[in-house]
Amino acid sequence: MNELQTRIKDYLAYCQDQKRLDAKTLKAYRTDLAQFHAYVPSSSISEMTPDLLEAFIRNLHQTYKPRTVKRKIASLKALFHYFEYRDLIGQNPFNKIQVRFREPVLLPRTIPLHTMELLMSTIYRQASDASTTYQKKRALRDAAVIELLFATGIRISELCFLKEADVCLLDRTILIYGKGSKERKIQIGSDAVAHTLEAYKNAFIAEIQSCGYFFTSQ
């Protein structure tokens, strides 16, 4: 067993016995560090240079997805931090390189239509089956919130801060104050959504006028 293998073995024992890492994390470390050992031409940890690490990282990028590369680099960084902590190396070669890369941006998933329909039917059923006025009003408020979110694409934060004056049900428009205090007006094109908002406002008019916000937590 050469020096690098020995030091990696010691590090993994340290992770298990002192850092108390779980078995899954230890397995990932073991795999990542074994891959690094197989790649490098030298077994001496004193010969691990920034150029060698950069070459290894380039090789990772050619083989794996960014998220996997990020994990493997983190494993390697932790190993060299251990070497530095134990005074096994004079200088950490990671201090001489910059590791930056962009992960691909994943678009948010859309909610399936059948899920939306099930959600709305459940809310309206709760409103119709409510045994008390309190339950009926809360279900109606839930319906108004969800209908408006789905119909307009308004942000939740924007919805929460809608004032009574911002929602004009007469011409079916909503005035939104977005990021940077930018204003935009959204048209409510659905009769069903407009009717739900009207029913909600009629049920909560006292609470709305008391707090000044269209959607009240009272």
C-alpha positions as CSV (number, residue, x, y, z in Angstrom):
1,M,0.0,0.0,0.0
2,N,1.5,3.3,-1.1
3,E,1.5,6.6,0.8
4,L,-1.6,8.1,-0.8
5,Q,-3.6,4.9,-0.2
6,T,-2.5,4.8,3.4
7,R,-3.5,8.4,4.0
8,I,-6.8,8.0,2.4
9,K,-7.5,4.9,4.6
10,D,-6.5,6.9,7.7
11,Y,-8.8,9.8,6.6
12,L,-11.8,7.4,6.1
13,A,-11.2,6.0,9.5
14,Y,-11.1,9.5,10.9
15,C,-14.4,10.3,9.2
16,Q,-16.0,7.2,10.6
17,D,-14.6,7.3,14.2
18,Q,-14.3,11.0,14.9
19,K,-16.6,12.8,12.5
20,R,-19.2,10.0,12.8
21,L,-20.3,10.2,9.2
22,D,-23.0,7.9,8.1
23,A,-22.4,4.8,6.0
24,K,-23.8,6.3,2.8
25,T,-21.5,9.3,3.0
26,L,-18.5,7.2,3.8
27,K,-19.2,5.0,0.8
28,A,-19.4,8.1,-1.5
29,Y,-16.1,9.3,0.0
30,R,-14.4,5.9,-0.5
31,T,-15.6,5.8,-4.1
32,D,-14.5,9.3,-5.0
33,L,-11.1,9.1,-3.4
34,A,-10.4,5.7,-4.9
35,Q,-11.1,7.3,-8.3
36,F,-8.7,10.1,-7.5
37,H,-6.0,7.6,-6.4
38,A,-6.4,5.6,-9.7
39,Y,-6.0,8.8,-11.7
40,V,-2.9,10.4,-10.2
41,P,0.5,9.2,-11.4
42,S,2.2,9.8,-8.1
43,S,1.6,8.1,-4.7
44,S,3.3,10.9,-2.7
45,I,0.9,13.4,-1.3
46,S,3.7,16.1,-1.3
47,E,3.6,15.9,-5.1
48,M,-0.1,16.7,-5.4
49,T,0.1,20.0,-7.3
50,P,-2.6,22.5,-8.4
51,D,-2.0,21.5,-12.0
52,L,-2.6,17.8,-11.2
53,L,-5.9,18.7,-9.4
54,E,-7.1,20.9,-12.3
55,A,-6.4,18.0,-14.8
56,F,-8.4,15.6,-12.6
57,I,-11.3,18.0,-12.4
58,R,-11.3,18.5,-16.1
59,N,-11.4,14.8,-16.5
60,L,-14.4,14.6,-14.1
61,H,-16.3,17.3,-16.2
62,Q,-15.8,15.2,-19.3
63,T,-17.3,12.1,-17.7
64,Y,-20.0,13.2,-15.2
65,K,-22.9,15.6,-14.8
66,P,-22.2,18.9,-12.9
67,R,-23.9,17.7,-9.7
68,T,-21.8,14.6,-9.5
69,V,-18.6,16.5,-10.3
70,K,-19.5,19.0,-7.5
71,R,-19.8,16.1,-5.0
72,K,-16.5,14.5,-6.0
73,I,-14.6,17.8,-5.8
74,A,-16.1,18.3,-2.3
75,S,-14.8,14.8,-1.3
76,L,-11.3,15.7,-2.5
77,K,-11.3,19.1,-0.9
78,A,-12.2,17.5,2.4
79,L,-9.3,15.0,2.1
80,F,-6.8,17.8,1.4
81,H,-8.2,19.8,4.3
82,Y,-7.5,16.8,6.5
83,F,-3.9,16.6,5.1
84,E,-3.5,20.3,6.0
85,Y,-5.0,19.8,9.4
86,R,-2.7,16.9,10.2
87,D,0.4,18.9,8.9
88,L,0.9,16.2,6.2
89,I,1.4,18.9,3.5
90,G,3.0,22.2,3.6
91,Q,0.4,24.0,1.5
92,N,-3.1,22.9,0.4
93,P,-3.0,22.8,-3.5
94,F,-6.7,23.7,-3.5
95,N,-5.7,27.2,-2.2
96,K,-4.1,27.8,-5.6
97,I,-7.0,26.9,-7.9
98,Q,-10.5,28.2,-8.4
99,V,-13.2,25.7,-8.9
100,R,-16.3,27.3,-10.5
101,F,-18.8,25.9,-12.8
102,R,-22.5,26.4,-13.5
103,E,-25.0,23.7,-12.9
104,P,-27.7,23.5,-15.6
105,V,-30.9,25.4,-14.7
106,L,-33.8,23.1,-14.3
107,L,-37.1,24.5,-15.3
108,P,-39.8,24.1,-12.6
109,R,-42.2,21.3,-13.2
110,T,-45.8,22.1,-14.0
111,I,-48.6,20.7,-12.0
112,P,-50.6,18.1,-13.9
113,L,-54.1,19.1,-14.9
114,H,-55.8,16.2,-13.2
115,T,-54.0,17.2,-9.9
116,M,-55.2,20.8,-10.2
117,E,-58.7,19.6,-10.9
118,L,-58.6,17.2,-7.9
119,L,-57.3,20.0,-5.7
120,M,-60.0,22.5,-6.7
121,S,-62.9,19.9,-6.5
122,T,-61.7,19.0,-3.0
123,I,-61.7,22.7,-1.9
124,Y,-65.2,23.4,-3.3
125,R,-66.5,20.2,-1.8
126,Q,-65.2,21.3,1.6
127,A,-67.0,24.6,1.1
128,S,-70.3,22.9,0.2
129,D,-70.1,20.3,2.9
130,A,-69.0,22.7,5.7
131,S,-71.1,22.4,8.8
132,T,-70.2,25.8,10.2
133,T,-69.9,29.3,8.8
134,Y,-66.3,29.4,9.9
135,Q,-65.4,26.3,7.9
136,K,-67.3,27.5,4.9
137,K,-65.5,30.9,4.8
138,R,-62.1,29.3,5.2
139,A,-62.7,26.9,2.3
140,L,-64.0,29.8,0.2
141,R,-60.8,31.7,1.0
142,D,-58.7,28.7,0.0
143,A,-60.6,28.5,-3.3
144,A,-60.1,32.2,-4.1
145,V,-56.4,32.0,-3.4
146,I,-55.8,28.9,-5.5
147,E,-58.0,30.1,-8.3
148,L,-56.1,33.4,-8.5
149,L,-52.7,31.7,-8.4
150,F,-53.5,29.3,-11.2
151,A,-55.4,31.8,-13.3
152,T,-52.9,34.7,-13.2
153,G,-49.5,33.2,-12.3
154,I,-49.1,35.8,-9.6
155,R,-46.3,35.2,-7.1
156,I,-47.4,34.1,-3.6
157,S,-45.6,37.1,-2.1
158,E,-47.5,39.4,-4.4
159,L,-50.8,37.8,-3.6
160,C,-50.2,38.2,0.1
161,F,-49.7,41.9,-0.2
162,L,-52.6,42.7,-2.4
163,K,-54.6,45.6,-1.0
164,E,-58.3,45.9,-1.3
165,A,-58.0,48.7,-3.8
166,D,-55.6,46.6,-5.9
167,V,-58.4,44.2,-6.8
168,C,-61.1,45.6,-9.0
169,L,-63.8,43.0,-9.6
170,L,-65.9,45.5,-11.6
171,D,-63.5,45.5,-14.6
172,R,-61.7,42.3,-13.5
173,T,-58.2,43.7,-13.1
174,I,-55.6,43.2,-10.4
175,L,-52.8,45.8,-9.8
176,I,-49.6,44.1,-8.7
177,Y,-46.5,45.7,-7.2
178,G,-43.6,43.4,-8.1
179,K,-39.9,43.5,-7.6
180,G,-38.4,46.9,-7.6
181,S,-41.8,48.4,-7.0
182,K,-42.7,47.8,-10.6
183,E,-46.4,47.9,-11.3
184,R,-48.3,45.5,-13.7
185,K,-52.0,44.9,-14.3
186,I,-53.4,41.5,-14.8
187,Q,-56.8,40.8,-16.3
188,I,-59.0,38.0,-14.9
189,G,-60.3,36.3,-18.0
190,S,-62.3,33.5,-16.3
191,D,-65.9,34.0,-15.2
192,A,-65.5,31.2,-12.6
193,V,-62.4,32.8,-11.0
194,A,-64.2,36.2,-11.0
195,H,-67.3,34.7,-9.3
196,T,-65.1,32.9,-6.7
197,L,-63.3,36.2,-5.9
198,E,-66.6,38.0,-5.6
199,A,-68.0,35.4,-3.3
200,Y,-64.9,35.5,-1.2
201,K,-65.0,39.3,-0.9
202,N,-68.6,39.3,0.1
203,A,-67.9,36.8,2.8
204,F,-64.9,38.6,4.2
205,I,-65.7,42.2,3.5
206,A,-65.5,43.1,7.2
207,E,-62.1,41.5,7.7
208,I,-60.8,43.0,4.4
209,Q,-61.8,46.5,5.4
210,S,-60.4,46.0,8.9
211,C,-56.9,45.0,7.7
212,G,-56.7,46.7,4.3
213,Y,-55.5,43.6,2.5
214,F,-57.6,41.7,0.1
215,F,-56.6,38.3,1.5
216,T,-57.0,38.3,5.2
217,S,-55.6,35.8,7.8
218,Q,-58.5,36.5,10.2
